[in-house]
Amino acid sequence: MKKSITVFVIFIIVLSLLAFVSFKAVDMIREYLYPREFETFVIKYSQEFDVPEALIYSVILAESNFDPDAKSHVGAIGLMQLMPDTLDWLSRLLGETAPTGDIADPETNIKYGTYYLRHLMDRFDSWDTAIAAYNAGHGRVTNWLTDSRYSDDGVNLKYIPLEETRNYVNRVNDNFNEYKKIYYNGDA
């Protein structure tokens, strides 16, 4: 009888340890899939421009998978995939001279990419619409918002006609939800 109780207790302990290790492994995998690299810059510009950290990480993950040297086939560069002309325009909006450093520099790229998200949010008053504009361009999104096939209210897109942008908005939102769950207790 005593032996069976000891075996049972050992079994429960081993089972508990396995459950604990499994949960830790799941957490480690989630944190690997949804990293928070360049945290100092993300926090700094999240606060400066009032953009949720989770959203900045979500865009970086979707745009470059955290590769500061990423370059797209259309010429977008860095973590948040900024076009050189967009960087020049954003610096003027901020009343700054265009940075003389490298557009791929993580701090520069995160600063201007985050400011661009804020600018688009201020313009469109909807994060989903701002994210669509980040991908497709604000001129194209403005046209979509005036077309009743794509928007009922001129603010929200009920349908995004460009498949790449539709997929991009979904990917960023999926990333955002995961970042919120993993790091921000479900809050942005």
Secondary structure in CASP SS format (residue, H / E / C, confidence):
PFRMAT SS
TARGET T0000
AUTHOR 0000-0000-0000
METHOD secondary structure of the structure
MODEL  1
M C 1.00
K H 1.00
K H 1.00
S H 1.00
I H 1.00
T H 1.00
V H 1.00
F H 1.00
V H 1.00
I H 1.00
F H 1.00
I H 1.00
I H 1.00
V H 1.00
L H 1.00
S H 1.00
L H 1.00
L H 1.00
A H 1.00
F H 1.00
V H 1.00
S H 1.00
F H 1.00
K H 1.00
A H 1.00
V H 1.00
D H 1.00
M H 1.00
I H 1.00
R H 1.00
E H 1.00
Y H 1.00
L H 1.00
Y C 1.00
P C 1.00
R C 1.00
E C 1.00
F C 1.00
E H 1.00
T H 1.00
F H 1.00
V H 1.00
I H 1.00
K H 1.00
Y H 1.00
S H 1.00
Q H 1.00
E H 1.00
F H 1.00
D C 1.00
V C 1.00
P C 1.00
E H 1.00
A H 1.00
L H 1.00
I H 1.00
Y H 1.00
S H 1.00
V H 1.00
I H 1.00
L H 1.00
A H 1.00
E H 1.00
S H 1.00
N C 1.00
F C 1.00
D C 1.00
P C 1.00
D C 1.00
A C 1.00
K E 1.00
S C 1.00
H C 1.00
V C 1.00
G C 1.00
A C 1.00
I E 1.00
G C 1.00
L C 1.00
M C 1.00
Q C 1.00
L E 1.00
M C 1.00
P H 1.00
D H 1.00
T H 1.00
L H 1.00
D H 1.00
W H 1.00
L H 1.00
S H 1.00
R H 1.00
L H 1.00
L C 1.00
G C 1.00
E C 1.00
T C 1.00
A C 1.00
P C 1.00
T C 1.00
G C 1.00
D C 1.00
I C 1.00
A C 1.00
D C 1.00
P H 1.00
E H 1.00
T H 1.00
N H 1.00
I H 1.00
K H 1.00
Y H 1.00
G H 1.00
T H 1.00
Y H 1.00
Y H 1.00
L H 1.00
R H 1.00
H H 1.00
L H 1.00
M H 1.00
D H 1.00
R H 1.00
F H 1.00
D C 1.00
S C 1.00
W H 1.00
D H 1.00
T H 1.00
A H 1.00
I H 1.00
A H 1.00
A H 1.00
Y H 1.00
N H 1.00
A H 1.00
G C 1.00
H H 1.00
G H 1.00
R H 1.00
V H 1.00
T H 1.00
N H 1.00
W H 1.00
L H 1.00
T C 1.00
D C 1.00
S C 1.00
R C 1.00
Y C 1.00
S C 1.00
D C 1.00
D C 1.00
G C 1.00
V C 1.00
N C 1.00
L C 1.00
K C 1.00
Y C 1.00
I C 1.00
P C 1.00
L C 1.00
E H 1.00
E H 1.00
T H 1.00
R H 1.00
N H 1.00
Y H 1.00
V H 1.00
N H 1.00
R H 1.00
V H 1.00
N H 1.00
D H 1.00
N H 1.00
F H 1.00
N H 1.00
E H 1.00
Y H 1.00
K H 1.00
K H 1.00
I H 1.00
Y H 1.00
Y C 1.00
N C 1.00
G C 1.00
D C 1.00
A C 1.00
END
